[in-house]
């Protein structure tokens, strides 16, 4: 799947995540600027392991071969109950269409799996992004200390059939 909306997203491919991606995905999560400062504790010990990759529908956005085929972002879709569990884009490529491309891919995967809705418990700094890509705010997920000591916005994507 490719997008024509941004120069960087034109050279991006999305593929199924494989076990050898685990360390890179963990670094992407732990190094996310959105989790700096007061949010750092939420991802400090987070690990995306081969077991997680095997158990979920996870996909990576990969840059062009001439750029080293770098992982630019990823998402994970849980089917039961339907939830976008993780969505991360590397800090240096945010704002270039990678997140939008991953969401469109997730919606396509959800549709193919027969889902009509996908829930997202968002990180507060990502709230505007989810609004921009069509998610609707449906509530608030309450804090879950000590891992997540703050309330989080809860969204839903409606997945129309084609």
Residue, then its C-alpha position, 0 to 999 in steps of 0.5 A: x500500500x502506498x500513498x501519493x500525499x507526501x514525498x516520504x510516504x511515496x517511498x514507504x512500503x508496509x509489511x508484516x512485522x517479523x521477529x527480527x524487528x523486535x529490538x528495533x520496535x522496542x527502541x522506537x517505543x522507548x525513544x519516542x519523544x511523545x513519552x519524554x518527561x512525565x510520560x517516560x515511565x510508561x515506556x521505560x521498561x516496555x518491550x516489543x518481543x517476538x512473542x508479541x509480534x507472533x500473537x498480534x497483527x503487527x505491521x511496519x512502515x519501511x523506508x526505501x532501499x536507497x535509505x537503508x530500508x529503515x523502519x519508520x513506524x509500526x502498528x499492532x491490531x488486536x482482533x478480539x476485542x478490536x483494538x489498535x494496541x500500538x502505533x508509533x512513528x519515528x520522531x524524525x519522520x512525523x508529519x510526513x504521512x507515515x502515521x496516516x498511511x499506517x492508519x489506512x493500512x490498519x483500517x484495511x486489515x480490520x475490514x478484511x478481518x470483518x471488523x466494523x469498529x476498532x478502539x484506541x486508547x490514546x496517549x494524550x499527546x497523540x489525541x490531535x493525530x487521532x482526530x485528524x485521521x478520522x477517529x471519534x472520541x468515545x470516552x476516557x480510559x482511567x489511570x492504571x497506576x503505577x504503569x499509567x498514572x494519568x487518564x487517557x482519551x479513548x477513540x474509535x474508528x468506524x470501519x465501513x464495508x467496501 
